[in-house]
């Protein structure tokens, strides 16, 4: 694999949880992966850096490395302060994979800001974010819910994983084992992306295809299954379909596009790939777009792991190079005040929530608009920023 | 030479202010009369309804006349609006004398060159403010006279706006039977009234939070290095509140003044604000936190926008004197706290300390622009009245 393709992807961990995830991805993948961790807490930064990851401190001048104390606004401000420091790490990067745990200050506050900045630079972003556990309380859940639309607004693809779902199988185990297992699962999904594009396999997925997939795919669901033994091909699909993260197969059957990764040992047979693909195609819609890749790794001998990203809002009609120019047929009319910029995703339904047009202006209905950076400043800021108000 | 009383008129978006300033023996300006009246017919600093704007001007003038015991027929006018722009215009002169020593004539010539600002046909230059001389390639020279060099350069900050917008404001004053002798940019006026020499030396940014516009002016090393205006102000905050809670604009304005706060903090959590019933309006209860969230979002955005403008102008690292807020919006609770967070600089409210007579006024910072305009009138009196027929030549007086 050429150096360029390897480096076109960057893994970015945001906040304590995001850095830990990124570190475990790095650990399970080995060298050759570009990873960067950013956090406001110097201590957790140091731990992550010990694992060989490049780490940056956010908001050093504001928070002095003490973390945000759960305040998302502090996290956001910290990201704004130090966005400049992240830029040098983005050379040659086309697709950024972001991991973050929502609910607290840095993950919740800095992530939307970083995603927005990356999006403005024209990079494709795929965000793996986790929702907090139910036992972490209502406040954290609400904080996470509040942040999601802000990330969704600018992220090309958003994968939300509820920690409760992730741990559903490990209820009785020891805490450390459960955490490790869950992190391992999530990390394996993210690692798969790297393996698919960079490790030689029978059928490989190139970075450009992933880039296009992420751009066109929109929000995704993430799931996995694994099986061993003689009937492993059919079992692994069954395991995938019963995965809670995919809403027990519902996400597969409704998906408009699937990215399927087959991890197996050197004993993988061609017939097995055929079986798996056949079963997956049976499970999903007939016009579903399926991209697949295989990774052969000696440590998976005797086992098959299936990792899937299912995209429901896949827009098949968009040309492969949607960044150059927005296709006129696809775009719903957006208010003049919101010029469509290269890389803008206003065409998607969820982006169009910003096109208030004439309704959001109130007093300034018939006045010359105040435009700044393509935004109509007469429209209330809380609407443009997507801030939910407490009633 | 005695300077007659000066009348300064500011047709603001929320209210029209008329100040009468008299110069005492020591040269300080004392405000002897203040007239204010709520403005109608102005949006974002620009006149949209002449006849309605006239009513405000007439009422404010009457009030000020009565208080100062004068009769006003000529005024100075402060203007603002998103159309106001500023840019640096360099002037250059080659020193022709044999010894290459800069003479007084050279300085005059370069000043004249620099003030020949080229703007588009539909724009009018309001101010040309001298910055600093560059002697050959050595910048930042204050007094180049007697220095040896080949080329002398002077940078001038030119503030200009759209001619027809400025004329509209002038016409509003004229329709109230007032002659307009000069027009000045509100931000420059506010800086004259508020900023101290010490602050200008240290580097400071003045943010004038008006009703429809927010003006800013930054000093670095005694030199005006950034001037501008964004058409976002207190009206936007009110409008945001009205849209967020679906209440009329006047109720939104009331609740903003009574309960508004620029930061969301512990004391806003859980508290609720009651909007009493009125004719055709049921009693409403709002969450204080939601109210503060709406205000915070708007103010944060405004400050951030200014920050990015200042960053572009390259002045952000040179503001040792911090941020000074003035104008009516400065009285929004904790506005200074928010500015402090956004800019990372100390922030305080600036009162019109360079003029006398406003100590007892309610919210004196809201009068900064009009008071500063009177001061401006005193400073440019000679230019306008006796020595120079050219208006608007602003001889780099402030800052030095």
Interface residues (C-beta under 8 A of the other chain):
Chain A: X61 X62 X73 X77 X80 X81 X360 X362 X363 X364 X367 X368 X370 X372 X377 X378 X380 X381 X382 X383 X385 X387 X389 X390 X391
Chain B: X43 X44 X48 X82 X230 X231 X232 X235 X236 X238 X239 X240 X242 X243 X244 X249 X264 X287 X289 X290 X293 X294 X297 X298 X300 X301 X304 X305 X341 X342 X344
